[in-house]
Each structure stands twice: as C-alpha cells, then as structure tokens.
Amino acid sequence: MAMTKADRAFVDALRIELALRWPRYEMPPNLRIEKRGPLITGWWANGFTGHVSEGCTDGINHSSHSTTKTSIQGAGRFWPTKLDALKAVRIEMSHRFARELAAVDARIADAEAEAAT
C-alpha cells in the first residue's frame, strides 16, 4: 500500500526527530595495525563526511578503493566490518553535532540574557 504525501511527510519528520538521539551502542574496536605486515582488508571510515569504504592495509600503505593492493601512505582508522565502520561514523558525528548544538544553545542563552536586560 502506497503512502500518502502526508504520511510520507510524517515519516520523514519522525526519522529526523529520531536522529537526534545518542546511539545505543558502544564505539566498536578498530583494527590496530602497529607495523608492516600482511595485507588485510576492512573498512575505512570518515567521521567528518560520514563516508565508509572497503579497503586494505599492510600497516604502512593502504587503499580505500581496493582490497587487493595498496596505493597510498597515511594514517587512518580501520574497522573489520562495514557495520562497525558505520557505527563509528555515527558516534563521531553525534559527538561533533552535539558540541555544535551546545555552542548554539549557549549563544541563544547569551542573547536571551542580553534581551532581558
């Protein structure tokens, strides 16, 4: 059964409201790669953009687009599964947005105090 426009709008609004909650799960452990070793595959996650991608690393070099060969150097956090990477992104973004909202709330409180004087 197809939803009406009003039903779809209600569901969309509810989804947005529910997004303003803390995740009910813990930060999953990432794979700690201390030194160069055999090639392993997993998931890279970017807590700023929300992007996750499958890739590989040998501990020094990595790739965020291939699971068979490395192409670049650099640090990053690597998770064993896509689910873990997505949970990590959600938690990181929740904390960042909460800090940003708290700063706006403080500015609102300051403006209210100014308006009251």
Phi, psi and omega per residue, in radians:
M1 nan 2.227 -3.122
A2 -1.324 2.557 3.104
M3 -1.491 2.597 3.033
T4 -1.322 2.920 3.086
K5 -1.056 -0.667 3.127
A6 -1.151 -0.719 3.108
D7 -1.124 -0.751 -3.135
R8 -1.104 -0.737 3.119
A9 -1.100 -0.705 3.117
F10 -1.117 -0.804 3.141
V11 -1.097 -0.746 3.121
D12 -1.103 -0.753 3.117
A13 -1.119 -0.698 3.119
L14 -1.134 -0.725 3.131
R15 -1.065 -0.730 3.120
I16 -1.152 -0.761 3.126
E17 -1.087 -0.720 -3.136
L18 -1.212 -0.389 3.106
A19 -1.191 -0.365 3.117
L20 -1.501 1.064 3.113
R21 -2.486 2.754 3.059
W22 -1.391 2.473 3.089
P23 -1.028 2.575 -3.130
R24 -1.617 0.256 -3.114
Y25 -2.242 2.804 3.132
E26 -1.476 2.808 3.034
M27 -1.109 2.139 3.138
P28 -1.219 2.624 3.118
P29 -1.241 2.368 3.075
N30 -1.566 2.860 3.101
L31 -1.331 2.175 3.130
R32 -1.709 2.023 3.134
I33 -1.969 1.898 -3.009
E34 -1.563 -0.528 -3.077
K35 -2.596 2.965 -3.131
R36 -1.089 2.353 -3.136
G37 -2.721 -2.779 3.138
P38 -1.172 2.729 3.134
L39 -1.181 2.228 3.067
I40 -2.172 2.657 3.134
T41 -1.894 2.722 3.134
G42 -3.114 -2.681 -3.057
W43 -2.251 2.271 3.026
W44 -1.581 2.550 3.138
A45 -2.379 2.455 3.112
N46 -2.036 1.862 -3.099
G47 -1.235 -0.190 3.103
F48 -1.514 -0.788 -3.102
T49 -1.617 -0.365 -3.064
G50 1.499 0.052 -3.090
H51 -1.414 2.404 2.968
V52 -2.182 2.561 3.112
S53 -2.591 2.542 3.105
E54 -1.341 2.479 -3.130
G55 -2.827 -2.849 -3.127
C56 -2.571 2.859 3.083
T57 -2.655 2.670 3.003
D58 -2.000 0.201 -3.135
G59 1.775 -0.438 3.105
I60 -2.111 -0.898 3.125
N61 -1.758 2.687 3.108
H62 -2.641 3.017 3.039
S63 -2.481 2.438 3.062
S64 -1.822 0.164 -3.131
H65 -2.290 -0.097 -3.120
S66 -2.337 2.577 3.058
T67 -1.908 0.140 -3.085
T68 -2.101 -0.316 3.135
K69 -2.632 2.601 3.121
T70 -1.588 2.735 -3.104
S71 -2.414 -0.324 -3.085
I72 -2.457 2.822 3.042
Q73 -1.833 2.817 3.085
G74 2.441 2.898 -3.110
A75 -1.644 2.780 3.078
G76 -3.133 2.907 3.094
R77 -1.776 2.445 -2.921
F78 -2.248 2.217 -3.130
W79 -1.975 2.640 -3.086
P80 -1.249 -0.469 -3.095
T81 -2.322 2.774 3.077
K82 -1.085 -0.695 3.122
L83 -1.027 -0.806 3.110
D84 -1.071 -0.741 -3.139
A85 -1.107 -0.752 3.135
L86 -1.155 -0.689 3.082
K87 -1.101 -0.719 3.124
A88 -1.097 -0.743 3.104
V89 -1.064 -0.793 -3.112
R90 -1.055 -0.773 -3.134
I91 -1.151 -0.806 3.126
E92 -1.060 -0.773 -3.129
M93 -1.182 -0.651 3.104
S94 -1.049 -0.781 3.130
H95 -1.149 -0.752 -3.138
R96 -1.106 -0.816 -3.128
F97 -1.159 -0.621 3.108
A98 -1.104 -0.727 3.091
R99 -1.100 -0.731 3.132
E100 -1.140 -0.754 3.116
L101 -1.151 -0.659 3.102
A102 -1.100 -0.652 3.105
A103 -1.157 -0.716 3.095
V104 -1.139 -0.743 3.106
D105 -1.026 -0.697 3.118
A106 -1.128 -0.687 3.103
R107 -1.162 -0.661 3.087
I108 -1.097 -0.794 3.134
A109 -1.062 -0.732 3.106
D110 -1.088 -0.763 -3.132
A111 -1.161 -0.645 3.069
E112 -1.119 -0.710 3.115
A113 -1.133 -0.707 3.106
E114 -1.117 -0.735 -3.117
A115 -1.180 -0.476 -3.112
A116 -1.388 -0.271 -3.117
T117 -1.639 nan nan
